[in-house]
Amino acid sequence: MSHINQNEQDHDSEGLPPSVGRYDYEDKDQFAQILTLERERLLDSMRYSREISDIDTGSGRSEQEPTTEITEYIIFSIDPTTFNQDFLSLDTIPIPSIRTSFNPNTETLIVKMVTREHTQIAFAVHKAIDKALARMGLDEATNDYLGVDIDLNGSKKQPDMGWGPRRPPRGCPKRPSVVLEVAVSETRKKLRQDVDLWLDPVRGNANVVIAIKLSRQRAMIAIDLWIWDTVNGKPINSQHIEVSENENDEVKLSGGPLVIPFRLFFLRDPQTPRETDVIIDNEWLQKIAERGWDMQFSNSR
């Protein structure tokens, strides 16, 4: 099992902690073995961090940085032919609880191990969007994209969650128009790189990215809505929402509700009075945040 030099730097891994494990990909058995070892390391690091947090504050919420760096990412060096054969062929068995992003130009495969926080937040957002669509009678009018490989200008990436119209306008491919990216250990810079990769409808990519950054040190999440600016041809941050909770369980929320423009979601204009922008209200924004906190600070709740 060969390990890549930890000091190597490349554009794909910018914004990820330097402790990210780097490996030369050999075969599917080696990949599974490394995934098992790295997941055990991640869980051990998270447990240790929570224990230290409990000791520091007695509440499970530490304002200090953890003494051990926690990351849910692994990086593999793999050539495009091998990647297509082992990860995209028809007989490939999907590996649960991971998201992948592959850049054929740099031959870099970034693997994100999905944690409980990722899962709870992603499904809470999905439920909130589903309820918003149900109010318009459109809850059966979308396709869901969970862990699906999406071609982004030659790169392959899987969203934490994605949504798009079941019947897109003629000439539009069936792919997510709205995607969700949940970040924990990665920096805002890395999250912004993911946003830039997804957003570009001219090349068939998404129109909207919901980017959620979760803090490991305290009960706080930041939610940014990025949309494609058709006038200037670039992504713009149309909304910034923060939800936090103090030691007295008092919740502070600013910037809500979250509003996804109808046309950017369904690729068409509203046709009935019921069809409006897709709105996640403040009540659901708080629920989304609490789902993540419940997983992080389960010992104190």
C-alpha positions as CSV (number, residue, x, y, z in Angstrom):
1,M,0.0,0.0,0.0
2,S,1.9,3.0,-1.2
3,H,1.4,6.4,0.3
4,I,1.8,9.7,-1.6
5,N,4.0,12.4,-0.2
6,Q,1.9,14.4,2.3
7,N,3.7,17.6,1.4
8,E,2.5,17.5,-2.2
9,Q,0.2,20.4,-3.1
10,D,-2.2,20.7,-6.0
11,H,-5.2,22.8,-7.0
12,D,-7.6,19.9,-6.3
13,S,-6.8,19.6,-2.7
14,E,-6.4,23.3,-1.9
15,G,-8.5,24.1,1.2
16,L,-8.3,20.6,2.6
17,P,-6.3,20.0,5.8
18,P,-2.6,18.9,5.3
19,S,-3.3,15.8,7.3
20,V,-5.4,14.3,4.4
21,G,-4.2,10.8,3.6
22,R,-2.8,10.6,0.0
23,Y,-2.4,7.2,-1.7
24,D,-1.5,5.7,-5.1
25,Y,-4.6,3.8,-6.2
26,E,-3.8,0.1,-6.9
27,D,-7.1,-1.8,-7.1
28,K,-10.6,-2.0,-5.6
29,D,-9.5,-4.3,-2.8
30,Q,-6.7,-1.8,-1.7
31,F,-9.2,1.1,-2.0
32,A,-11.7,-0.7,0.3
33,Q,-8.9,-1.5,2.8
34,I,-7.8,2.1,2.9
35,L,-11.4,3.4,3.2
36,T,-11.9,1.1,6.2
37,L,-8.7,2.3,7.9
38,E,-9.4,5.9,7.2
39,R,-13.0,5.7,8.4
40,E,-11.8,4.2,11.7
41,R,-9.2,7.0,12.0
42,L,-11.9,9.6,11.4
43,L,-14.3,8.1,13.9
44,D,-11.5,7.9,16.5
45,S,-10.6,11.5,15.9
46,M,-14.2,12.7,16.2
47,R,-14.7,10.7,19.5
48,Y,-11.5,12.1,20.9
49,S,-12.5,15.6,19.9
50,R,-15.8,15.3,21.7
51,E,-14.2,13.9,24.8
52,I,-11.8,16.8,25.0
53,S,-14.7,19.2,24.3
54,D,-16.7,17.7,27.2
55,I,-13.7,18.1,29.5
56,D,-13.1,21.7,28.5
57,T,-16.6,22.9,28.8
58,G,-18.7,20.3,30.5
59,S,-21.3,20.9,27.8
60,G,-19.9,19.2,24.7
61,R,-19.3,22.5,23.0
62,S,-15.7,23.8,23.0
63,E,-14.8,27.3,21.8
64,Q,-11.2,26.1,21.3
65,E,-9.7,24.4,18.3
66,P,-9.4,20.6,18.8
67,T,-6.0,19.3,19.5
68,T,-6.2,16.8,16.7
69,E,-7.0,17.7,13.1
70,I,-10.2,16.0,11.8
71,T,-10.8,15.5,8.1
72,E,-13.2,13.2,6.3
73,Y,-11.2,13.4,3.0
74,I,-8.8,10.9,1.3
75,I,-6.9,11.6,-1.9
76,F,-5.9,9.0,-4.5
77,S,-3.7,9.3,-7.6
78,I,-5.5,7.2,-10.3
79,D,-5.4,7.3,-14.1
80,P,-8.6,8.0,-16.1
81,T,-8.8,4.5,-17.6
82,T,-8.6,2.8,-14.3
83,F,-11.1,5.3,-12.8
84,N,-13.6,4.6,-15.5
85,Q,-13.2,0.9,-15.2
86,D,-13.4,0.6,-11.4
87,F,-15.8,3.4,-10.6
88,L,-18.0,4.1,-13.7
89,S,-18.4,0.7,-15.4
90,L,-21.9,-0.9,-15.4
91,D,-20.8,-3.7,-13.1
92,T,-19.4,-1.4,-10.5
93,I,-21.1,-1.7,-7.1
94,P,-21.7,1.8,-5.6
95,I,-19.8,2.3,-2.4
96,P,-22.2,3.7,0.3
97,S,-21.3,6.7,2.5
98,I,-18.8,8.3,0.2
99,R,-18.8,11.1,-2.3
100,T,-16.2,11.3,-5.0
101,S,-14.7,14.0,-7.3
102,F,-12.3,13.0,-10.1
103,N,-10.2,15.3,-12.2
104,P,-8.8,13.4,-15.2
105,N,-6.3,16.2,-16.0
106,T,-4.5,15.9,-12.7
107,E,-5.5,12.2,-12.2
108,T,-6.7,13.1,-8.8
109,L,-9.6,11.3,-7.0
110,I,-10.9,13.1,-3.9
111,V,-13.0,10.9,-1.6
112,K,-15.2,12.4,1.1
113,M,-16.4,10.0,3.8
114,V,-19.9,11.0,4.6
115,T,-20.4,11.5,8.4
116,R,-23.6,11.6,10.5
117,E,-23.6,15.4,10.3
118,H,-23.5,15.3,6.5
119,T,-26.3,12.7,6.3
120,Q,-28.6,14.5,8.7
121,I,-28.2,17.9,7.2
122,A,-28.6,16.6,3.6
123,F,-31.8,14.8,4.4
124,A,-33.2,17.7,6.4
125,V,-32.6,20.0,3.4
126,H,-34.2,17.4,1.1
127,K,-37.2,17.2,3.4
128,A,-37.5,21.0,3.6
129,I,-37.4,21.3,-0.2
130,D,-39.9,18.4,-0.6
131,K,-42.4,20.2,1.7
132,A,-41.9,23.5,-0.2
133,L,-42.6,21.7,-3.5
134,A,-45.6,19.8,-2.0
135,R,-47.3,23.2,-1.2
136,M,-47.1,23.9,-5.0
137,G,-48.2,20.4,-6.0
138,L,-44.7,19.8,-7.5
139,D,-43.3,17.2,-5.1
140,E,-43.5,14.5,-7.8
141,A,-42.1,16.8,-10.5
142,T,-38.4,16.4,-9.6
143,N,-35.6,13.9,-9.9
144,D,-33.3,13.5,-6.9
145,Y,-29.5,13.1,-7.4
146,L,-27.8,11.5,-4.4
147,G,-24.3,10.1,-4.9
148,V,-24.7,10.2,-8.6
149,D,-21.7,10.9,-10.8
150,I,-22.2,14.1,-12.8
151,D,-19.9,15.1,-15.6
152,L,-18.6,18.6,-15.1
153,N,-16.6,19.7,-18.1
154,G,-14.6,16.5,-18.1
155,S,-14.4,16.0,-14.3
156,K,-16.7,13.7,-12.4
157,K,-18.3,14.9,-9.1
158,Q,-21.0,13.6,-6.8
159,P,-23.2,16.2,-4.9
160,D,-24.2,15.6,-1.3
161,M,-27.7,16.0,-2.8
162,G,-29.2,17.3,-6.0
163,W,-32.6,18.1,-7.5
164,G,-33.8,18.8,-11.0
165,P,-37.0,18.8,-13.1
166,R,-38.2,15.3,-14.1
167,R,-39.2,16.8,-17.5
168,P,-36.8,19.5,-18.4
169,P,-37.4,21.7,-21.4
170,R,-36.5,20.3,-24.8
171,G,-32.8,20.3,-25.3
172,C,-31.9,20.4,-21.6
173,P,-30.2,17.3,-20.2
174,K,-31.6,15.5,-17.2
175,R,-29.2,16.6,-14.5
176,P,-29.5,18.6,-11.2
177,S,-30.4,22.3,-11.5
178,V,-29.9,22.7,-7.7
179,V,-27.1,20.9,-5.8
180,L,-26.2,20.8,-2.1
181,E,-22.6,20.8,-0.8
182,V,-22.0,20.2,3.0
183,A,-18.6,21.1,4.4
184,V,-17.2,20.3,7.8
185,S,-13.4,20.0,7.7
186,E,-12.8,21.7,4.4
187,T,-12.2,25.5,4.3
188,R,-14.5,28.1,2.8
189,K,-12.0,28.3,0.0
190,K,-12.4,24.7,-0.9
191,L,-16.2,25.0,-0.6
192,R,-16.1,28.0,-3.0
193,Q,-14.0,25.8,-5.5
194,D,-16.8,23.3,-5.4
195,V,-19.4,26.0,-6.0
196,D,-17.4,27.3,-9.1
197,L,-17.2,23.7,-10.4
198,W,-20.9,23.2,-10.2
199,L,-22.2,26.5,-11.4
200,D,-22.2,27.2,-15.1
201,P,-25.5,26.4,-16.8
202,V,-24.1,27.5,-20.2
203,R,-22.0,24.3,-20.1
204,G,-25.0,22.3,-18.8
205,N,-24.1,22.5,-15.1
206,A,-26.3,23.6,-12.1
207,N,-28.0,26.9,-11.7
208,V,-28.0,26.9,-7.9
209,V,-25.7,25.7,-5.2
210,I,-26.7,25.5,-1.5
211,A,-23.4,25.5,0.4
212,I,-23.5,24.7,4.0
213,K,-20.5,25.1,6.3
214,L,-20.7,23.4,9.7
215,S,-18.5,24.3,12.6
216,R,-17.0,21.4,14.6
217,Q,-16.2,23.7,17.6
218,R,-19.6,25.1,18.3
219,A,-23.2,24.9,17.4
220,M,-23.2,27.1,14.3
221,I,-23.8,26.7,10.6
222,A,-23.5,29.1,7.7
223,I,-25.7,28.6,4.6
224,D,-24.8,30.3,1.4
225,L,-27.0,30.4,-1.7
226,W,-25.0,30.7,-4.9
227,I,-26.7,31.3,-8.3
228,W,-25.5,31.9,-11.8
229,D,-25.5,35.5,-12.8
230,T,-26.6,35.4,-16.5
231,V,-25.7,39.0,-17.0
232,N,-22.1,38.9,-16.0
233,G,-21.6,35.2,-16.6
234,K,-20.3,34.2,-13.1
235,P,-21.5,32.9,-9.8
236,I,-22.9,35.3,-7.2
237,N,-23.6,34.8,-3.5
238,S,-27.3,35.8,-3.4
239,Q,-27.9,34.9,0.3
240,H,-25.9,34.3,3.5
241,I,-27.6,32.7,6.4
242,E,-26.2,31.9,9.9
243,V,-27.8,29.8,12.6
244,S,-26.2,29.4,16.0
245,E,-27.0,28.3,19.5
246,N,-25.5,29.4,22.7
247,E,-24.9,27.4,25.9
248,N,-28.4,28.3,27.1
249,D,-30.0,26.7,24.0
250,E,-31.0,30.1,22.6
251,V,-31.0,30.0,18.8
252,K,-30.0,33.0,16.7
253,L,-30.8,33.1,13.0
254,S,-30.0,35.8,10.5
255,G,-30.5,36.1,6.7
256,G,-33.5,33.7,6.3
257,P,-35.6,32.4,4.8
258,L,-33.7,30.6,2.0
259,V,-35.3,31.4,-1.4
260,I,-34.5,29.4,-4.6
261,P,-35.8,31.1,-7.7
262,F,-38.5,29.0,-9.4
263,R,-37.0,29.4,-12.9
264,L,-33.5,28.4,-11.8
265,F,-35.0,25.2,-10.2
266,F,-37.4,24.1,-13.0
267,L,-35.8,25.8,-16.0
268,R,-39.1,27.4,-16.9
269,D,-41.4,30.2,-15.7
270,P,-44.2,29.6,-13.2
271,Q,-47.4,28.5,-15.0
272,T,-50.0,28.8,-12.2
273,P,-50.5,31.1,-9.2
274,R,-49.4,28.2,-6.9
275,E,-46.0,28.0,-8.6
276,T,-43.6,30.3,-6.7
277,D,-40.0,30.4,-5.6
278,V,-39.0,27.4,-3.5
279,I,-38.8,28.7,0.1
280,I,-37.1,27.1,3.1
281,D,-38.5,29.1,6.0
282,N,-36.7,30.0,9.3
283,E,-38.4,27.2,11.2
284,W,-36.9,24.6,8.8
285,L,-33.5,26.4,8.7
286,Q,-33.3,25.9,12.4
287,K,-34.3,22.3,12.1
288,I,-31.5,21.7,9.5
289,A,-29.0,23.3,11.9
290,E,-30.2,21.2,14.8
291,R,-29.9,18.0,12.9
292,G,-26.2,18.7,12.5
293,W,-25.7,19.7,16.1
294,D,-27.6,16.7,17.4
295,M,-25.0,14.5,15.7
296,Q,-22.0,16.5,16.8
297,F,-23.0,17.1,20.4
298,S,-25.1,14.0,21.1
299,N,-23.5,13.5,24.4
300,S,-24.8,16.8,25.7
301,R,-28.3,16.6,24.4
